[in-house]
């Protein structure tokens, strides 16, 4: 069964998703997507269920046909306001960055902080249900993965090009030998440094 095109049937329905909430470093990234009428992309789904090559190709296609906005909130802000609030900030910034104002927002997850007076609906596993949420998931992940690949060149030893900032053994080993960078979320680190 394929993804549903729309929840409300409204022309300017916006799908929103984020990536990077559980990482030890790097920003949380959100994407907002308004798809054109009749949009279809075979094999589009939750970005975590797609291969790297398919995600990259899908993101390129989505960017070529859809209205999108990507926003990120970095480690300092995450430490200051906590990851949930930082995620909402990234989502709101992504929506605000759209050149068109959506009439309805659909969001992956079970909670969303209202944005202005635009109605919204949340869906657990929404990126497996609706095309615009899946598209937001894919674009956000490809954007963030590319960012972490570049940061890995600047900060070798943490293996961010393979773990994307998640708490793998290689990342934790790098933390113990090299210490923190400005991209690490200090509020996330303690438990990982104490393990092992």
DOKOLTI-789908 format. One record per residue: residue in one letter; residue number from 1; y, z, x of N, C-alpha, C in turn. Coordinates in steps of 0.05 Angstrom, whole numbers. Layout:
<pts>
kollum=A migu=NUM nv=Y nw=Z nu=X cav=Y caw=Z cau=X cv=Y cw=Z cu=X
...
</pts>
This chain:
<pts>
kollum=X migu=1 nv=-24 nw=0 nu=17 cav=0 caw=0 cau=0 cv=25 cw=0 cu=18
kollum=X migu=2 nv=44 nw=-18 nu=12 cav=68 caw=-20 cau=28 cv=89 cw=1 cu=20
kollum=X migu=3 nv=109 nw=2 nu=36 cav=131 caw=20 cau=30 cv=148 cw=10 cu=6
kollum=X migu=4 nv=159 nw=29 nu=-9 cav=176 caw=22 cau=-31 cv=204 cw=14 cu=-21
kollum=X migu=5 nv=215 nw=-6 nu=-33 cav=241 caw=-17 cau=-25 cv=263 cw=3 cu=-30
kollum=X migu=6 nv=262 nw=16 nu=-54 cav=285 caw=33 cau=-62 cv=275 cw=55 cu=-80
kollum=X migu=7 nv=289 nw=78 nu=-80 cav=284 caw=100 cau=-98 cv=300 cw=98 cu=-123
kollum=X migu=8 nv=325 nw=92 nu=-121 cav=343 caw=92 cau=-144 cv=348 cw=65 cu=-156
kollum=X migu=9 nv=343 nw=44 nu=-140 cav=349 caw=17 cau=-150 cv=378 cw=9 cu=-144
kollum=X migu=10 nv=393 nw=28 nu=-133 cav=422 caw=22 cau=-128 cv=424 cw=4 cu=-103
kollum=X migu=11 nv=444 nw=-13 nu=-103 cav=447 caw=-32 cau=-82 cv=453 cw=-19 cu=-55
kollum=X migu=12 nv=469 nw=3 nu=-55 cav=477 caw=16 cau=-31 cv=463 cw=43 cu=-28
kollum=X migu=13 nv=437 nw=42 nu=-28 cav=421 caw=66 cau=-23 cv=416 cw=68 cu=7
kollum=X migu=14 nv=420 nw=92 nu=18 cav=419 caw=96 cau=47 cv=396 cw=114 cu=54
kollum=X migu=15 nv=379 nw=105 nu=73 cav=358 caw=121 cau=83 cv=366 cw=135 cu=109
kollum=X migu=16 nv=358 nw=160 nu=112 cav=366 caw=176 cau=136 cv=342 cw=189 cu=148
kollum=X migu=17 nv=340 nw=189 nu=174 cav=319 caw=204 cau=188 cv=330 cw=212 cu=215
kollum=X migu=18 nv=315 nw=231 nu=228 cav=323 caw=240 cau=255 cv=299 cw=241 cu=273
kollum=X migu=19 nv=305 nw=242 nu=299 cav=284 caw=246 cau=319 cv=294 cw=266 cu=340
kollum=X migu=20 nv=276 nw=280 nu=353 cav=282 caw=297 cau=375 cv=288 cw=326 cu=368
kollum=X migu=21 nv=280 nw=335 nu=344 cav=286 caw=363 cau=337 cv=270 cw=383 cu=354
kollum=X migu=22 nv=245 nw=376 nu=361 cav=229 caw=395 cau=375 cv=229 cw=392 cu=405
kollum=X migu=23 nv=247 nw=376 nu=416 cav=248 caw=372 cau=445 cv=261 cw=395 cu=460
kollum=X migu=24 nv=254 nw=398 nu=485 cav=267 caw=418 cau=502 cv=294 cw=409 cu=513
kollum=X migu=25 nv=298 nw=383 nu=513 cav=323 caw=372 cau=524 cv=331 cw=347 cu=510
kollum=X migu=26 nv=355 nw=338 nu=515 cav=365 caw=314 cau=503 cv=377 cw=319 cu=475
kollum=X migu=27 nv=390 nw=299 nu=464 cav=402 caw=303 cau=438 cv=382 cw=301 cu=415
kollum=X migu=28 nv=390 nw=311 nu=392 cav=377 caw=303 cau=367 cv=392 cw=279 cu=357
kollum=X migu=29 nv=377 nw=258 nu=349 cav=389 caw=233 cau=341 cv=383 cw=227 cu=312
kollum=X migu=30 nv=402 nw=219 nu=297 cav=399 caw=211 cau=269 cv=407 cw=183 cu=265
kollum=X migu=31 nv=395 nw=170 nu=246 cav=402 caw=142 cau=239 cv=405 cw=140 cu=208
kollum=X migu=32 nv=424 nw=126 nu=199 cav=428 caw=119 cau=171 cv=426 cw=89 cu=168
kollum=X migu=33 nv=411 nw=80 nu=148 cav=405 caw=52 cau=144 cv=409 cw=44 cu=115
kollum=X migu=34 nv=424 nw=22 nu=111 cav=425 caw=9 cau=85 cv=412 cw=-18 cu=89
kollum=X migu=35 nv=390 nw=-23 nu=75 cav=375 caw=-48 cau=78 cv=385 cw=-69 cu=59
kollum=X migu=36 nv=383 nw=-94 nu=67 cav=391 caw=-116 cau=49 cv=371 cw=-119 cu=26
kollum=X migu=37 nv=379 nw=-130 nu=4 cav=361 caw=-135 cau=-18 cv=338 cw=-153 cu=-9
kollum=X migu=38 nv=314 nw=-146 nu=-17 cav=291 caw=-162 cau=-11 cv=280 cw=-158 cu=17
kollum=X migu=39 nv=290 nw=-137 nu=31 cav=281 caw=-131 cau=58 cv=250 cw=-127 cu=59
kollum=X migu=40 nv=238 nw=-139 nu=79 cav=209 caw=-134 cau=83 cv=203 cw=-137 cu=113
kollum=X migu=41 nv=188 nw=-118 nu=123 cav=179 caw=-119 cau=150 cv=150 cw=-109 cu=151
kollum=X migu=42 nv=132 nw=-127 nu=157 cav=104 caw=-119 cau=158 cv=99 cw=-97 cu=178
kollum=X migu=43 nv=82 nw=-78 nu=171 cav=74 caw=-56 cau=188 cv=95 cw=-35 cu=193
kollum=X migu=44 nv=118 nw=-37 nu=179 cav=138 caw=-16 cau=181 cv=128 cw=9 cu=169
kollum=X migu=45 nv=131 nw=31 nu=184 cav=122 caw=57 cau=175 cv=136 cw=79 cu=191
kollum=X migu=46 nv=127 nw=104 nu=188 cav=136 caw=126 cau=205 cv=134 cw=117 cu=234
kollum=X migu=47 nv=157 nw=120 nu=249 cav=158 caw=110 cau=276 cv=136 cw=121 cu=294
kollum=X migu=48 nv=127 nw=146 nu=288 cav=107 caw=158 cau=305 cv=80 cw=145 cu=302
kollum=X migu=49 nv=76 nw=129 nu=281 cav=51 caw=116 cau=275 cv=51 cw=87 cu=285
kollum=X migu=50 nv=72 nw=79 nu=298 cav=75 caw=51 cau=308 cv=73 cw=52 cu=339
kollum=X migu=51 nv=62 nw=30 nu=350 cav=62 caw=28 cau=379 cv=90 cw=24 cu=389
kollum=X migu=52 nv=93 nw=29 nu=415 cav=120 caw=25 cau=427 cv=130 cw=-3 cu=423
kollum=X migu=53 nv=113 nw=-23 nu=429 cav=121 caw=-51 cau=427 cv=129 cw=-58 cu=398
kollum=X migu=54 nv=114 nw=-48 nu=379 cav=121 caw=-54 cau=351 cv=147 cw=-40 cu=342
kollum=X migu=55 nv=151 nw=-16 nu=352 cav=176 caw=-2 cau=346 cv=200 cw=-17 cu=357
kollum=X migu=56 nv=198 nw=-25 nu=382 cav=221 caw=-39 cau=394 cv=227 cw=-65 cu=379
kollum=X migu=57 nv=206 nw=-80 nu=373 cav=210 caw=-105 cau=358 cv=221 cw=-100 cu=330
kollum=X migu=58 nv=211 nw=-79 nu=317 cav=221 caw=-72 cau=290 cv=250 cw=-64 cu=291
kollum=X migu=59 nv=257 nw=-47 nu=311 cav=285 caw=-38 cau=313 cv=304 cw=-62 cu=317
kollum=X migu=60 nv=296 nw=-81 nu=334 cav=312 caw=-104 cau=338 cv=317 cw=-120 cu=313
kollum=X migu=61 nv=295 nw=-124 nu=297 cav=298 caw=-138 cau=272 cv=315 cw=-123 cu=252
kollum=X migu=62 nv=310 nw=-97 nu=250 cav=326 caw=-81 cau=231 cv=356 cw=-82 cu=238
kollum=X migu=63 nv=362 nw=-80 nu=263 cav=390 caw=-81 cau=272 cv=403 cw=-108 cu=265
kollum=X migu=64 nv=386 nw=-129 nu=264 cav=397 caw=-156 cau=259 cv=402 cw=-162 cu=230
kollum=X migu=65 nv=390 nw=-146 nu=212 cav=393 caw=-153 cau=183 cv=404 cw=-130 cu=167
kollum=X migu=66 nv=403 nw=-106 nu=176 cav=411 caw=-82 cau=160 cv=438 cw=-71 cu=169
kollum=X migu=67 nv=449 nw=-54 nu=152 cav=473 caw=-39 cau=159 cv=464 cw=-12 cu=170
kollum=X migu=68 nv=470 nw=-7 nu=195 cav=460 caw=18 cau=208 cv=482 cw=33 cu=222
kollum=X migu=69 nv=477 nw=59 nu=226 cav=494 caw=76 cau=242 cv=476 cw=97 cu=256
kollum=X migu=70 nv=480 nw=101 nu=281 cav=465 caw=121 cau=297 cv=484 cw=142 cu=308
kollum=X migu=71 nv=476 nw=167 nu=307 cav=493 caw=189 cau=317 cv=475 cw=209 cu=332
kollum=X migu=72 nv=487 nw=222 nu=352 cav=471 caw=242 cau=367 cv=488 cw=267 cu=370
kollum=X migu=73 nv=474 nw=289 nu=372 cav=486 caw=315 cau=377 cv=471 cw=327 cu=401
kollum=X migu=74 nv=486 nw=334 nu=422 cav=474 caw=341 cau=448 cv=466 cw=370 cu=450
kollum=X migu=75 nv=455 nw=377 nu=473 cav=443 caw=403 cau=478 cv=463 cw=426 cu=475
kollum=X migu=76 nv=487 nw=423 nu=485 cav=507 caw=444 cau=483 cv=512 cw=452 cu=454
kollum=X migu=77 nv=516 nw=431 nu=438 cav=521 caw=436 cau=409 cv=496 cw=448 cu=395
kollum=X migu=78 nv=473 nw=438 nu=403 cav=448 caw=449 cau=391 cv=446 cw=479 cu=397
kollum=X migu=79 nv=452 nw=486 nu=422 cav=451 caw=515 cau=430 cv=472 cw=531 cu=415
kollum=X migu=80 nv=494 nw=519 nu=409 cav=516 caw=533 cau=396 cv=510 cw=538 cu=366
kollum=X migu=81 nv=500 nw=518 nu=352 cav=499 caw=520 cau=323 cv=470 cw=521 cu=313
kollum=X migu=82 nv=450 nw=518 nu=329 cav=421 caw=517 cau=324 cv=413 cw=489 cu=316
kollum=X migu=83 nv=387 nw=484 nu=319 cav=377 caw=457 cau=316 cv=379 cw=446 cu=287
kollum=X migu=84 nv=376 nw=464 nu=267 cav=378 caw=454 cau=240 cv=406 cw=445 cu=233
kollum=X migu=85 nv=426 nw=461 nu=240 cav=454 caw=453 cau=236 cv=462 cw=429 cu=252
kollum=X migu=86 nv=452 nw=427 nu=276 cav=457 caw=404 cau=293 cv=445 cw=379 cu=281
kollum=X migu=87 nv=422 nw=381 nu=269 cav=409 caw=359 cau=256 cv=425 cw=349 cu=232
kollum=X migu=88 nv=435 nw=368 nu=216 cav=452 caw=360 cau=194 cv=478 cw=346 cu=204
kollum=X migu=89 nv=489 nw=357 nu=226 cav=513 caw=345 cau=237 cv=508 cw=316 cu=246
kollum=X migu=90 nv=485 nw=312 nu=259 cav=478 caw=285 cau=267 cv=474 cw=266 cu=243
kollum=X migu=91 nv=461 nw=276 nu=223 cav=457 caw=260 cau=199 cv=483 cw=253 cu=185
kollum=X migu=92 nv=501 nw=273 nu=183 cav=527 caw=268 cau=170 cv=543 cw=248 cu=186
kollum=X migu=93 nv=542 nw=251 nu=213 cav=557 caw=232 cau=230 cv=547 cw=204 cu=227
kollum=X migu=94 nv=520 nw=201 nu=225 cav=508 caw=175 cau=221 cv=517 cw=162 cu=195
kollum=X migu=95 nv=517 nw=178 nu=174 cav=526 caw=168 cau=147 cv=555 cw=160 cu=148
kollum=X migu=96 nv=571 nw=178 nu=161 cav=600 caw=172 cau=163 cv=606 cw=147 cu=179
kollum=X migu=97 nv=588 nw=140 nu=197 cav=592 caw=117 cau=214 cv=585 cw=90 cu=200
kollum=X migu=98 nv=573 nw=91 nu=177 cav=566 caw=67 cau=162 cv=592 cw=53 cu=153
kollum=X migu=99 nv=594 nw=27 nu=156 cav=617 caw=13 cau=146 cv=619 cw=11 cu=116
kollum=X migu=100 nv=597 nw=17 nu=103 cav=597 caw=17 cau=73 cv=590 cw=45 cu=64
kollum=X migu=101 nv=602 nw=55 nu=44 cav=596 caw=81 cau=33 cv=572 cw=80 cu=15
kollum=X migu=102 nv=550 nw=94 nu=21 cav=527 caw=93 cau=4 cv=531 cw=106 cu=-23
kollum=X migu=103 nv=516 nw=96 nu=-43 cav=518 caw=108 cau=-70 cv=497 cw=130 cu=-74
kollum=X migu=104 nv=476 nw=130 nu=-57 cav=455 caw=150 cau=-58 cv=443 cw=152 cu=-31
kollum=X migu=105 nv=436 nw=176 nu=-23 cav=423 caw=181 cau=3 cv=395 cw=191 cu=-2
kollum=X migu=106 nv=376 nw=178 nu=12 cav=348 caw=188 cau=12 cv=341 cw=196 cu=40
kollum=X migu=107 nv=328 nw=219 nu=43 cav=325 caw=231 cau=69 cv=296 cw=241 cu=73
kollum=X migu=108 nv=286 nw=238 nu=97 cav=260 caw=248 cau=104 cv=262 cw=279 cu=107
kollum=X migu=109 nv=241 nw=293 nu=97 cav=240 caw=322 cau=99 cv=243 cw=335 cu=72
kollum=X migu=110 nv=246 nw=361 nu=73 cav=248 caw=377 cau=48 cv=275 cw=390 cu=44
kollum=X migu=111 nv=294 nw=385 nu=63 cav=320 caw=397 cau=60 cv=341 cw=379 cu=72
kollum=X migu=112 nv=364 nw=378 nu=59 cav=387 caw=362 cau=69 cv=412 cw=375 cu=59
kollum=X migu=113 nv=431 nw=378 nu=77 cav=457 caw=389 cau=70 cv=474 cw=367 cu=57
kollum=X migu=114 nv=484 nw=371 nu=33 cav=499 caw=350 cau=18 cv=521 cw=339 cu=35
kollum=X migu=115 nv=524 nw=312 nu=33 cav=546 caw=299 cau=47 cv=566 cw=290 cu=27
kollum=X migu=116 nv=590 nw=301 nu=29 cav=612 caw=296 cau=11 cv=601 cw=298 cu=-18
kollum=X migu=117 nv=608 nw=279 nu=-35 cav=598 caw=280 cau=-63 cv=577 cw=260 cu=-69
kollum=X migu=118 nv=564 nw=250 nu=-48 cav=543 caw=229 cau=-52 cv=517 cw=243 cu=-60
kollum=X migu=119 nv=505 nw=235 nu=-82 cav=479 caw=248 cau=-89 cv=457 cw=241 cu=-69
kollum=X migu=120 nv=438 nw=259 nu=-66 cav=416 caw=254 cau=-47 cv=390 cw=264 cu=-59
kollum=X migu=121 nv=368 nw=254 nu=-47 cav=341 caw=262 cau=-54 cv=325 cw=264 cu=-28
kollum=X migu=122 nv=310 nw=285 nu=-25 cav=293 caw=288 cau=-1 cv=264 cw=282 cu=-8
kollum=X migu=123 nv=249 nw=273 nu=13 cav=221 caw=267 cau=9 cv=206 cw=276 cu=34
kollum=X migu=124 nv=186 nw=293 nu=30 cav=168 caw=300 cau=52 cv=152 cw=275 cu=58
kollum=X migu=125 nv=151 nw=269 nu=84 cav=138 caw=244 cau=93 cv=151 cw=219 cu=81
kollum=X migu=126 nv=178 nw=221 nu=78 cav=193 caw=199 cau=67 cv=191 cw=174 cu=83
kollum=X migu=127 nv=186 nw=176 nu=109 cav=184 caw=152 cau=126 cv=157 cw=138 cu=121
kollum=X migu=128 nv=140 nw=149 nu=105 cav=115 caw=136 cau=97 cv=118 cw=125 cu=68
kollum=X migu=129 nv=141 nw=130 nu=56 cav=145 caw=122 cau=28 cv=165 cw=100 cu=24
kollum=X migu=130 nv=188 nw=102 nu=38 cav=211 caw=84 cau=32 cv=219 cw=69 cu=57
kollum=X migu=131 nv=224 nw=44 nu=53 cav=231 caw=26 cau=76 cv=256 cw=35 cu=91
kollum=X migu=132 nv=276 nw=44 nu=77 cav=301 caw=51 cau=91 cv=298 cw=76 cu=108
kollum=X migu=133 nv=281 nw=95 nu=99 cav=276 caw=119 cau=115 cv=259 cw=112 cu=139
kollum=X migu=134 nv=239 nw=95 nu=135 cav=222 caw=86 cau=158 cv=239 cw=71 cu=178
kollum=X migu=135 nv=257 nw=54 nu=168 cav=274 caw=38 cau=186 cv=292 cw=57 cu=202
kollum=X migu=136 nv=303 nw=78 nu=189 cav=320 caw=97 cau=203 cv=303 cw=112 cu=224
kollum=X migu=137 nv=279 nw=118 nu=218 cav=261 caw=132 cau=237 cv=256 cw=114 cu=261
kollum=X migu=138 nv=251 nw=89 nu=257 cav=245 caw=71 cau=279 cv=270 cw=67 cu=297
kollum=X migu=139 nv=293 nw=61 nu=285 cav=317 caw=56 cau=301 cv=325 cw=81 cu=316
kollum=X migu=140 nv=323 nw=104 nu=304 cav=330 caw=129 cau=317 cv=312 cw=135 cu=341
kollum=X migu=141 nv=286 nw=130 nu=337 cav=267 caw=136 cau=358 cv=270 cw=117 cu=382
kollum=X migu=142 nv=274 nw=91 nu=376 cav=277 caw=72 cau=398 cv=303 cw=78 cu=413
kollum=X migu=143 nv=324 nw=85 nu=399 cav=350 caw=93 cau=412 cv=346 cw=117 cu=430
kollum=X migu=144 nv=333 nw=138 nu=419 cav=330 caw=162 cau=435 cv=311 cw=159 cu=458
kollum=X migu=145 nv=289 nw=144 nu=454 cav=270 caw=140 cau=476 cv=283 cw=125 cu=498
kollum=X migu=146 nv=299 nw=105 nu=492 cav=314 caw=90 cau=513 cv=333 cw=108 cu=528
kollum=X migu=147 nv=347 nw=125 nu=513 cav=365 caw=144 cau=526 cv=350 cw=163 cu=545
kollum=X migu=148 nv=327 nw=173 nu=537 cav=312 caw=191 cau=554 cv=300 cw=176 cu=578
kollum=X migu=149 nv=294 nw=151 nu=575 cav=285 caw=135 cau=598 cv=307 cw=133 cu=619
kollum=X migu=150 nv=331 nw=129 nu=610 cav=354 caw=126 cau=628 cv=360 cw=153 cu=642
kollum=X migu=151 nv=359 nw=175 nu=626 cav=363 caw=202 cau=637 cv=342 cw=209 cu=657
kollum=X migu=152 nv=318 nw=199 nu=653 cav=296 caw=205 cau=672 cv=301 cw=193 cu=699
kollum=X migu=153 nv=315 nw=171 nu=701 cav=323 caw=159 cau=727 cv=343 cw=176 cu=741
kollum=X migu=154 nv=361 nw=188 nu=725 cav=382 caw=205 cau=736 cv=372 cw=232 cu=744
kollum=X migu=155 nv=351 nw=242 nu=730 cav=340 caw=268 cau=735 cv=309 cw=266 cu=738
kollum=X migu=156 nv=301 nw=256 nu=761 cav=272 caw=253 cau=766 cv=258 cw=280 cu=769
kollum=X migu=157 nv=233 nw=281 nu=763 cav=217 caw=305 cau=766 cv=210 cw=318 cu=740
kollum=X migu=158 nv=222 nw=310 nu=718 cav=216 caw=322 cau=692 cv=199 cw=303 cu=675
kollum=X migu=159 nv=195 nw=279 nu=685 cav=179 caw=258 cau=671 cv=188 cw=252 cu=643
kollum=X migu=160 nv=215 nw=252 nu=639 cav=225 caw=246 cau=612 cv=219 cw=218 cu=603
kollum=X migu=161 nv=214 nw=200 nu=621 cav=207 caw=172 cau=613 cv=179 cw=172 cu=599
kollum=X migu=162 nv=163 nw=192 nu=603 cav=137 caw=193 cau=590 cv=137 cw=214 cu=567
kollum=X migu=163 nv=151 nw=236 nu=571 cav=149 caw=257 cau=550 cv=173 cw=258 cu=532
kollum=X migu=164 nv=194 nw=242 nu=538 cav=218 caw=240 cau=521 cv=232 cw=267 cu=516
kollum=X migu=165 nv=227 nw=286 nu=534 cav=239 caw=313 cau=531 cv=223 cw=334 cu=517
kollum=X migu=166 nv=199 nw=326 nu=508 cav=182 caw=346 cau=495 cv=169 cw=364 cu=517
kollum=X migu=167 nv=158 nw=386 nu=508 cav=149 caw=407 cau=527 cv=121 cw=402 cu=537
kollum=X migu=168 nv=117 nw=380 nu=550 cav=91 caw=374 cau=562 cv=87 cw=391 cu=588
kollum=X migu=169 nv=63 nw=391 nu=598 cav=58 caw=406 cau=623 cv=75 cw=395 cu=646
kollum=X migu=170 nv=78 nw=369 nu=647 cav=94 caw=357 cau=669 cv=123 cw=365 cu=667
kollum=X migu=171 nv=133 nw=366 nu=643 cav=161 caw=374 cau=639 cv=165 cw=403 cu=647
kollum=X migu=172 nv=147 nw=420 nu=638 cav=149 caw=449 cau=644 cv=146 cw=453 cu=674
kollum=X migu=173 nv=128 nw=438 nu=687 cav=126 caw=440 cau=716 cv=152 cw=433 cu=730
kollum=X migu=174 nv=165 nw=412 nu=720 cav=191 caw=404 cau=731 cv=212 cw=426 cu=726
kollum=X migu=175 nv=211 nw=439 nu=703 cav=230 caw=460 cau=698 cv=227 cw=483 cu=717
kollum=X migu=176 nv=202 nw=490 nu=723 cav=197 caw=513 cau=740 cv=204 cw=507 cu=769
kollum=X migu=177 nv=202 nw=482 nu=777 cav=208 caw=475 cau=805 cv=237 cw=467 cu=809
kollum=X migu=178 nv=249 nw=455 nu=789 cav=276 caw=444 cau=792 cv=297 cw=459 cu=776
kollum=X migu=179 nv=289 nw=474 nu=757 cav=308 caw=489 cau=740 cv=320 cw=472 cu=717
kollum=X migu=180 nv=340 nw=482 nu=705 cav=352 caw=469 cau=681 cv=372 cw=448 cu=689
kollum=X migu=181 nv=375 nw=428 nu=672 cav=396 caw=408 cau=674 cv=416 cw=414 cu=651
kollum=X migu=182 nv=438 nw=400 nu=651 cav=458 caw=403 cau=630 cv=447 cw=391 cu=603
kollum=X migu=183 nv=425 nw=377 nu=605 cav=414 caw=365 cau=580 cv=393 cw=383 cu=567
kollum=X migu=184 nv=385 nw=405 nu=581 cav=365 caw=423 cau=569 cv=378 cw=441 cu=548
kollum=X migu=185 nv=362 nw=447 nu=528 cav=370 caw=465 cau=507 cv=362 cw=493 cu=515
kollum=X migu=186 nv=381 nw=509 nu=524 cav=375 caw=535 cau=535 cv=361 cw=553 cu=515
kollum=X migu=187 nv=368 nw=550 nu=489 cav=356 caw=567 cau=469 cv=327 cw=559 cu=464
kollum=X migu=188 nv=317 nw=536 nu=474 cav=290 caw=527 cau=470 cv=272 cw=535 cu=493
kollum=X migu=189 nv=284 nw=542 nu=516 cav=269 caw=541 cau=542 cv=251 cw=566 cu=546
kollum=X migu=190 nv=260 nw=590 nu=538 cav=247 caw=615 cau=545 cv=217 cw=615 cu=542
kollum=X migu=191 nv=207 nw=607 nu=518 cav=179 caw=609 cau=513 cv=163 cw=591 cu=532
kollum=X migu=192 nv=174 nw=568 nu=539 cav=160 caw=549 cau=556 cv=159 cw=559 cu=585
kollum=X migu=193 nv=180 nw=572 nu=593 cav=181 caw=581 cau=621 cv=162 cw=605 cu=625
kollum=X migu=194 nv=156 nw=619 nu=603 cav=139 caw=643 cau=606 cv=110 cw=636 cu=603
kollum=X migu=195 nv=104 nw=613 nu=593 cav=76 caw=606 cau=589 cv=63 cw=597 cu=615
kollum=X migu=196 nv=37 nw=599 nu=616 cav=22 caw=589 cau=639 cv=21 cw=609 cu=662
</pts>
